[in-house]
């Protein structure tokens, strides 16, 4: 399935990933327990940079994010949470790990921040790039 995606989409992903700066990987938080206007409280939520959002969007567009039982997989795999060993794993595990972080963000704010801090995001991108350059047919 990954190999069916056009080269220009993969190249866009890698160009966006290469352009990420430390500032792009900084995560800020908004909201909190203090009531705002009219006494309404907003749950804390992570704010990711436009550059990082672009990388995540291309991952989704490339269909790297796949439907599977990610919540069970991440509890059983040694690749979660830091992507340690992903370089030697099948590329499908990079898709699974990316899916885990992106889907988990919907349920637990800051999961993508965890992927950044643990090095998992870089491991995912590195594994996808290696597959694209050396294994893709």
KOLVEX-731713 format. One record per atom (N, C-alpha, C): residue number from 0; residue in one letter; atom name; y, z, x. Coordinates in pm, whole numbers, padded with zeros to 5 digits. Example, Ala and Ser with C-alpha at 12.3 -4.5 7.8 and 13.67 -1.06 7.14 Angstrom:
! residues 2
MARRO k r a yy zz xx
MARRO 0 A N -00569 00780 01319 $
MARRO 0 A CA -00450 00780 01230 $
MARRO 0 A C -00330 00780 01320 $
MARRO 1 S N -00225 00708 01285 $
MARRO 1 S CA -00106 00714 01367 $
MARRO 1 S C 00003 00787 01290 $
//
This chain:
! residues 137
MARRO k r a yy zz xx
MARRO 0 X N -00119 00000 00082 $
MARRO 0 X CA 00000 00000 00000 $
MARRO 0 X C 00126 00000 00087 $
MARRO 1 X N 00130 00083 00192 $
MARRO 1 X CA 00248 00086 00278 $
MARRO 1 X C 00273 -00048 00345 $
MARRO 2 X N 00166 -00115 00385 $
MARRO 2 X CA 00179 -00241 00457 $
MARRO 2 X C 00237 -00351 00369 $
MARRO 3 X N 00231 -00335 00239 $
MARRO 3 X CA 00284 -00436 00148 $
MARRO 3 X C 00437 -00433 00138 $
MARRO 4 X N 00498 -00329 00186 $
MARRO 4 X CA 00644 -00317 00177 $
MARRO 4 X C 00710 -00408 00281 $
MARRO 5 X N 00820 -00471 00243 $
MARRO 5 X CA 00887 -00565 00334 $
MARRO 5 X C 00936 -00500 00464 $
MARRO 6 X N 00927 -00575 00571 $
MARRO 6 X CA 00970 -00527 00703 $
MARRO 6 X C 01114 -00478 00702 $
MARRO 7 X N 01201 -00549 00631 $
MARRO 7 X CA 01342 -00509 00633 $
MARRO 7 X C 01363 -00370 00573 $
MARRO 8 X N 01276 -00330 00482 $
MARRO 8 X CA 01288 -00195 00424 $
MARRO 8 X C 01248 -00089 00527 $
MARRO 9 X N 01140 -00118 00601 $
MARRO 9 X CA 01097 -00026 00707 $
MARRO 9 X C 01204 -00018 00815 $
MARRO 10 X N 01258 -00132 00852 $
MARRO 10 X CA 01361 -00133 00956 $
MARRO 10 X C 01486 -00058 00912 $
MARRO 11 X N 01517 -00067 00783 $
MARRO 11 X CA 01630 00010 00730 $
MARRO 11 X C 01603 00160 00742 $
MARRO 12 X N 01481 00202 00708 $
MARRO 12 X CA 01443 00343 00720 $
MARRO 12 X C 01464 00391 00863 $
MARRO 13 X N 01413 00316 00959 $
MARRO 13 X CA 01420 00360 01097 $
MARRO 13 X C 01563 00356 01150 $
MARRO 14 X N 01643 00260 01105 $
MARRO 14 X CA 01784 00256 01146 $
MARRO 14 X C 01859 00377 01090 $
MARRO 15 X N 01834 00410 00965 $
MARRO 15 X CA 01897 00528 00905 $
MARRO 15 X C 01851 00655 00976 $
MARRO 16 X N 01723 00665 01005 $
MARRO 16 X CA 01669 00783 01073 $
MARRO 16 X C 01729 00796 01212 $
MARRO 17 X N 01740 00684 01284 $
MARRO 17 X CA 01797 00687 01419 $
MARRO 17 X C 01944 00729 01419 $
MARRO 18 X N 02012 00699 01310 $
MARRO 18 X CA 02155 00729 01301 $
MARRO 18 X C 02183 00874 01258 $
MARRO 19 X N 02080 00947 01216 $
MARRO 19 X CA 02102 01086 01173 $
MARRO 19 X C 02156 01169 01290 $
MARRO 20 X N 02260 01242 01263 $
MARRO 20 X CA 02318 01332 01363 $
MARRO 20 X C 02279 01476 01328 $
MARRO 21 X N 02307 01566 01419 $
MARRO 21 X CA 02283 01708 01390 $
MARRO 21 X C 02362 01750 01266 $
MARRO 22 X N 02484 01698 01254 $
MARRO 22 X CA 02567 01733 01138 $
MARRO 22 X C 02503 01682 01009 $
MARRO 23 X N 02439 01564 01014 $
MARRO 23 X CA 02372 01510 00895 $
MARRO 23 X C 02255 01596 00852 $
MARRO 24 X N 02199 01670 00946 $
MARRO 24 X CA 02083 01754 00917 $
MARRO 24 X C 02121 01896 00880 $
MARRO 25 X N 02250 01926 00883 $
MARRO 25 X CA 02298 02057 00839 $
MARRO 25 X C 02290 02064 00687 $
MARRO 26 X N 02246 02175 00637 $
MARRO 26 X CA 02232 02194 00492 $
MARRO 26 X C 02328 02304 00450 $
MARRO 27 X N 02404 02276 00347 $
MARRO 27 X CA 02492 02378 00291 $
MARRO 27 X C 02435 02418 00155 $
MARRO 28 X N 02480 02534 00111 $
MARRO 28 X CA 02432 02586 -00017 $
MARRO 28 X C 02550 02613 -00109 $
MARRO 29 X N 02530 02582 -00235 $
MARRO 29 X CA 02630 02611 -00338 $
MARRO 29 X C 02564 02693 -00447 $
MARRO 30 X N 02649 02758 -00524 $
MARRO 30 X CA 02598 02841 -00633 $
MARRO 30 X C 02562 02979 -00582 $
MARRO 31 X N 02524 03062 -00672 $
MARRO 31 X CA 02485 03196 -00633 $
MARRO 31 X C 02493 03291 -00750 $
MARRO 32 X N 02472 03416 -00723 $
MARRO 32 X CA 02465 03514 -00831 $
MARRO 32 X C 02601 03547 -00894 $
MARRO 33 X N 02710 03515 -00826 $
MARRO 33 X CA 02841 03548 -00880 $
MARRO 33 X C 02878 03455 -00994 $
MARRO 34 X N 02915 03508 -01108 $
MARRO 34 X CA 02955 03422 -01220 $
MARRO 34 X C 03078 03340 -01185 $
MARRO 35 X N 03075 03215 -01230 $
MARRO 35 X CA 03190 03127 -01211 $
MARRO 35 X C 03276 03129 -01335 $
MARRO 36 X N 03332 03015 -01365 $
MARRO 36 X CA 03417 03003 -01483 $
MARRO 36 X C 03340 03041 -01609 $
MARRO 37 X N 03407 03110 -01696 $
MARRO 37 X CA 03352 03150 -01826 $
MARRO 37 X C 03224 03232 -01813 $
MARRO 38 X N 03207 03301 -01699 $
MARRO 38 X CA 03094 03391 -01682 $
MARRO 38 X C 02960 03324 -01659 $
MARRO 39 X N 02960 03194 -01631 $
MARRO 39 X CA 02835 03121 -01610 $
MARRO 39 X C 02796 03128 -01463 $
MARRO 40 X N 02672 03167 -01436 $
MARRO 40 X CA 02621 03169 -01299 $
MARRO 40 X C 02547 03040 -01271 $
MARRO 41 X N 02560 02992 -01149 $
MARRO 41 X CA 02490 02872 -01108 $
MARRO 41 X C 02385 02912 -01005 $
MARRO 42 X N 02264 02862 -01022 $
MARRO 42 X CA 02157 02892 -00927 $
MARRO 42 X C 02193 02832 -00792 $
MARRO 43 X N 02164 02901 -00683 $
MARRO 43 X CA 02189 02844 -00551 $
MARRO 43 X C 02109 02715 -00533 $
MARRO 44 X N 02172 02616 -00474 $
MARRO 44 X CA 02102 02490 -00448 $
MARRO 44 X C 02152 02428 -00319 $
MARRO 45 X N 02061 02358 -00255 $
MARRO 45 X CA 02089 02296 -00126 $
MARRO 45 X C 02168 02167 -00146 $
MARRO 46 X N 02262 02145 -00056 $
MARRO 46 X CA 02338 02021 -00053 $
MARRO 46 X C 02303 01950 00077 $
MARRO 47 X N 02243 01833 00062 $
MARRO 47 X CA 02204 01753 00178 $
MARRO 47 X C 02308 01643 00200 $
MARRO 48 X N 02321 01599 00324 $
MARRO 48 X CA 02421 01497 00357 $
MARRO 48 X C 02383 01363 00293 $
MARRO 49 X N 02484 01278 00278 $
MARRO 49 X CA 02460 01144 00226 $
MARRO 49 X C 02364 01067 00316 $
MARRO 50 X N 02376 01088 00447 $
MARRO 50 X CA 02288 01018 00542 $
MARRO 50 X C 02143 01060 00523 $
MARRO 51 X N 02119 01189 00506 $
MARRO 51 X CA 01982 01235 00483 $
MARRO 51 X C 01932 01189 00347 $
MARRO 52 X N 02017 01196 00246 $
MARRO 52 X CA 01978 01146 00114 $
MARRO 52 X C 01938 01000 00120 $
MARRO 53 X N 02006 00920 00204 $
MARRO 53 X CA 01972 00779 00219 $
MARRO 53 X C 01833 00762 00278 $
MARRO 54 X N 01800 00843 00378 $
MARRO 54 X CA 01666 00837 00438 $
MARRO 54 X C 01561 00872 00333 $
MARRO 55 X N 01583 00978 00259 $
MARRO 55 X CA 01488 01020 00157 $
MARRO 55 X C 01473 00915 00048 $
MARRO 56 X N 01583 00852 00012 $
MARRO 56 X CA 01581 00747 -00089 $
MARRO 56 X C 01499 00627 -00044 $
MARRO 57 X N 01512 00589 00082 $
MARRO 57 X CA 01434 00476 00133 $
MARRO 57 X C 01285 00513 00138 $
MARRO 58 X N 01254 00637 00174 $
MARRO 58 X CA 01113 00680 00170 $
MARRO 58 X C 01055 00662 00030 $
MARRO 59 X N 01133 00700 -00070 $
MARRO 59 X CA 01088 00684 -00208 $
MARRO 59 X C 01073 00536 -00241 $
MARRO 60 X N 01172 00455 -00203 $
MARRO 60 X CA 01168 00312 -00231 $
MARRO 60 X C 01052 00241 -00162 $
MARRO 61 X N 01014 00288 -00046 $
MARRO 61 X CA 00900 00231 00026 $
MARRO 61 X C 00766 00277 -00031 $
MARRO 62 X N 00771 00362 -00129 $
MARRO 62 X CA 00653 00421 -00191 $
MARRO 62 X C 00570 00501 -00092 $
MARRO 63 X N 00641 00566 00001 $
MARRO 63 X CA 00576 00662 00089 $
MARRO 63 X C 00543 00787 00009 $
MARRO 64 X N 00622 00814 -00093 $
MARRO 64 X CA 00599 00929 -00181 $
MARRO 64 X C 00496 00884 -00284 $
MARRO 65 X N 00379 00947 -00279 $
MARRO 65 X CA 00265 00900 -00358 $
MARRO 65 X C 00217 01007 -00455 $
MARRO 66 X N 00163 00965 -00568 $
MARRO 66 X CA 00109 01064 -00662 $
MARRO 66 X C -00027 01117 -00614 $
MARRO 67 X N -00035 01245 -00598 $
MARRO 67 X CA -00161 01314 -00565 $
MARRO 67 X C -00136 01463 -00581 $
MARRO 68 X N -00238 01543 -00570 $
MARRO 68 X CA -00226 01688 -00588 $
MARRO 68 X C -00170 01751 -00460 $
MARRO 69 X N -00041 01732 -00438 $
MARRO 69 X CA 00023 01779 -00316 $
MARRO 69 X C 00023 01932 -00307 $
MARRO 70 X N 00030 01998 -00421 $
MARRO 70 X CA 00037 02144 -00416 $
MARRO 70 X C -00094 02204 -00365 $
MARRO 71 X N -00207 02143 -00395 $
MARRO 71 X CA -00334 02190 -00340 $
MARRO 71 X C -00349 02144 -00195 $
MARRO 72 X N -00309 02021 -00167 $
MARRO 72 X CA -00324 01965 -00032 $
MARRO 72 X C -00249 02048 00071 $
MARRO 73 X N -00125 02085 00040 $
MARRO 73 X CA -00046 02155 00142 $
MARRO 73 X C -00101 02293 00175 $
MARRO 74 X N -00177 02352 00081 $
MARRO 74 X CA -00237 02482 00109 $
MARRO 74 X C -00360 02470 00200 $
MARRO 75 X N -00420 02351 00206 $
MARRO 75 X CA -00544 02333 00281 $
MARRO 75 X C -00526 02260 00414 $
MARRO 76 X N -00415 02191 00432 $
MARRO 76 X CA -00400 02110 00552 $
MARRO 76 X C -00335 02188 00666 $
MARRO 77 X N -00380 02166 00787 $
MARRO 77 X CA -00313 02229 00902 $
MARRO 77 X C -00180 02161 00936 $
MARRO 78 X N -00149 02049 00870 $
MARRO 78 X CA -00024 01976 00898 $
MARRO 78 X C 00098 02042 00835 $
MARRO 79 X N 00076 02124 00734 $
MARRO 79 X CA 00188 02190 00666 $
MARRO 79 X C 00207 02328 00727 $
MARRO 80 X N 00326 02372 00757 $
MARRO 80 X CA 00455 02315 00719 $
MARRO 80 X C 00526 02236 00829 $
MARRO 81 X N 00475 02235 00951 $
MARRO 81 X CA 00556 02180 01060 $
MARRO 81 X C 00516 02040 01106 $
MARRO 82 X N 00412 01982 01047 $
MARRO 82 X CA 00369 01849 01087 $
MARRO 82 X C 00298 01846 01221 $
MARRO 83 X N 00263 01963 01272 $
MARRO 83 X CA 00195 01972 01400 $
MARRO 83 X C 00061 01900 01391 $
MARRO 84 X N 00037 01802 01477 $
MARRO 84 X CA -00085 01723 01474 $
MARRO 84 X C -00074 01594 01396 $
MARRO 85 X N 00040 01571 01335 $
MARRO 85 X CA 00057 01451 01253 $
MARRO 85 X C 00049 01323 01336 $
MARRO 86 X N 00089 01330 01462 $
MARRO 86 X CA 00085 01210 01547 $
MARRO 86 X C -00056 01154 01560 $
MARRO 87 X N -00158 01239 01550 $
MARRO 87 X CA -00296 01194 01563 $
MARRO 87 X C -00364 01174 01427 $
MARRO 88 X N -00297 01208 01321 $
MARRO 88 X CA -00355 01199 01187 $
MARRO 88 X C -00337 01058 01129 $
MARRO 89 X N -00414 01024 01028 $
MARRO 89 X CA -00393 00896 00960 $
MARRO 89 X C -00252 00890 00902 $
MARRO 90 X N -00197 00770 00894 $
MARRO 90 X CA -00062 00755 00841 $
MARRO 90 X C -00053 00804 00697 $
MARRO 91 X N -00165 00800 00625 $
MARRO 91 X CA -00165 00852 00488 $
MARRO 91 X C -00125 00999 00484 $
MARRO 92 X N -00155 01072 00590 $
MARRO 92 X CA -00114 01213 00594 $
MARRO 92 X C 00037 01227 00611 $
MARRO 93 X N 00101 01131 00675 $
MARRO 93 X CA 00248 01133 00682 $
MARRO 93 X C 00305 01114 00542 $
MARRO 94 X N 00245 01024 00465 $
MARRO 94 X CA 00289 01004 00326 $
MARRO 94 X C 00263 01130 00243 $
MARRO 95 X N 00150 01192 00264 $
MARRO 95 X CA 00119 01315 00190 $
MARRO 95 X C 00217 01427 00224 $
MARRO 96 X N 00249 01440 00352 $
MARRO 96 X CA 00341 01546 00393 $
MARRO 96 X C 00481 01519 00340 $
MARRO 97 X N 00524 01394 00347 $
MARRO 97 X CA 00656 01358 00292 $
MARRO 97 X C 00659 01386 00142 $
MARRO 98 X N 00553 01349 00073 $
MARRO 98 X CA 00544 01374 -00071 $
MARRO 98 X C 00553 01523 -00100 $
MARRO 99 X N 00482 01602 -00022 $
MARRO 99 X CA 00481 01747 -00042 $
MARRO 99 X C 00622 01804 -00035 $
MARRO 100 X N 00697 01766 00067 $
MARRO 100 X CA 00833 01821 00080 $
MARRO 100 X C 00926 01770 -00029 $
MARRO 101 X N 00920 01641 -00057 $
MARRO 101 X CA 01013 01585 -00155 $
MARRO 101 X C 00981 01635 -00295 $
MARRO 102 X N 00855 01642 -00331 $
MARRO 102 X CA 00818 01694 -00463 $
MARRO 102 X C 00845 01845 -00473 $
MARRO 103 X N 00815 01918 -00368 $
MARRO 103 X CA 00836 02063 -00370 $
MARRO 103 X C 00982 02100 -00384 $
MARRO 104 X N 01071 02014 -00335 $
MARRO 104 X CA 01216 02041 -00347 $
MARRO 104 X C 01256 02059 -00494 $
MARRO 105 X N 01188 01991 -00582 $
MARRO 105 X CA 01219 02002 -00725 $
MARRO 105 X C 01189 02140 -00780 $
MARRO 106 X N 01096 02209 -00717 $
MARRO 106 X CA 01053 02340 -00766 $
MARRO 106 X C 01108 02455 -00683 $
MARRO 107 X N 01142 02426 -00560 $
MARRO 107 X CA 01188 02530 -00468 $
MARRO 107 X C 01300 02473 -00380 $
MARRO 108 X N 01422 02503 -00419 $
MARRO 108 X CA 01539 02454 -00344 $
MARRO 108 X C 01527 02492 -00197 $
MARRO 109 X N 01555 02396 -00111 $
MARRO 109 X CA 01556 02422 00031 $
MARRO 109 X C 01428 02381 00102 $
MARRO 110 X N 01335 02324 00030 $
MARRO 110 X CA 01210 02282 00093 $
MARRO 110 X C 01234 02172 00195 $
MARRO 111 X N 01323 02081 00165 $
MARRO 111 X CA 01356 01976 00262 $
MARRO 111 X C 01426 02038 00383 $
MARRO 112 X N 01506 02138 00362 $
MARRO 112 X CA 01566 02210 00475 $
MARRO 112 X C 01456 02268 00564 $
MARRO 113 X N 01351 02319 00503 $
MARRO 113 X CA 01238 02371 00580 $
MARRO 113 X C 01175 02260 00663 $
MARRO 114 X N 01163 02140 00605 $
MARRO 114 X CA 01106 02026 00679 $
MARRO 114 X C 01192 01989 00798 $
MARRO 115 X N 01322 02000 00783 $
MARRO 115 X CA 01414 01971 00894 $
MARRO 115 X C 01396 02077 01003 $
MARRO 116 X N 01402 02202 00963 $
MARRO 116 X CA 01399 02312 01060 $
MARRO 116 X C 01265 02325 01132 $
MARRO 117 X N 01157 02294 01064 $
MARRO 117 X CA 01025 02307 01125 $
MARRO 117 X C 00989 02188 01213 $
MARRO 118 X N 01063 02079 01199 $
MARRO 118 X CA 01032 01958 01273 $
MARRO 118 X C 00943 01862 01196 $
MARRO 119 X N 00901 01899 01076 $
MARRO 119 X CA 00812 01814 00997 $
MARRO 119 X C 00877 01682 00960 $
MARRO 120 X N 01006 01683 00926 $
MARRO 120 X CA 01071 01557 00889 $
MARRO 120 X C 01067 01459 01006 $
MARRO 121 X N 01098 01506 01125 $
MARRO 121 X CA 01093 01418 01242 $
MARRO 121 X C 00950 01372 01269 $
MARRO 122 X N 00853 01460 01249 $
MARRO 122 X CA 00712 01423 01270 $
MARRO 122 X C 00670 01313 01171 $
MARRO 123 X N 00714 01325 01047 $
MARRO 123 X CA 00683 01224 00946 $
MARRO 123 X C 00742 01089 00986 $
MARRO 124 X N 00869 01089 01022 $
MARRO 124 X CA 00936 00964 01059 $
MARRO 124 X C 00875 00905 01186 $
MARRO 125 X N 00841 00991 01281 $
MARRO 125 X CA 00779 00944 01405 $
MARRO 125 X C 00643 00880 01377 $
MARRO 126 X N 00563 00944 01291 $
MARRO 126 X CA 00430 00889 01259 $
MARRO 126 X C 00442 00757 01184 $
MARRO 127 X N 00534 00749 01089 $
MARRO 127 X CA 00555 00624 01016 $
MARRO 127 X C 00599 00512 01110 $
MARRO 128 X N 00688 00544 01203 $
MARRO 128 X CA 00736 00443 01297 $
MARRO 128 X C 00621 00394 01386 $
MARRO 129 X N 00539 00487 01434 $
MARRO 129 X CA 00425 00448 01519 $
MARRO 129 X C 00331 00356 01440 $
MARRO 130 X N 00302 00393 01318 $
MARRO 130 X CA 00217 00309 01233 $
MARRO 130 X C 00279 00171 01216 $
MARRO 131 X N 00408 00166 01184 $
MARRO 131 X CA 00476 00039 01160 $
MARRO 131 X C 00472 -00049 01285 $
MARRO 132 X N 00499 00009 01399 $
MARRO 132 X CA 00509 -00070 01523 $
MARRO 132 X C 00373 -00104 01584 $
MARRO 133 X N 00272 -00020 01561 $
MARRO 133 X CA 00146 -00037 01634 $
MARRO 133 X C 00021 -00057 01548 $
MARRO 134 X N 00025 -00016 01423 $
MARRO 134 X CA -00097 -00018 01343 $
MARRO 134 X C -00089 -00106 01219 $
MARRO 135 X N 00031 -00133 01174 $
MARRO 135 X CA 00051 -00210 01051 $
MARRO 135 X C -00007 -00349 01068 $
MARRO 136 X N -00072 -00396 00966 $
MARRO 136 X CA -00133 -00531 00974 $
MARRO 136 X C -00068 -00625 00876 $
//
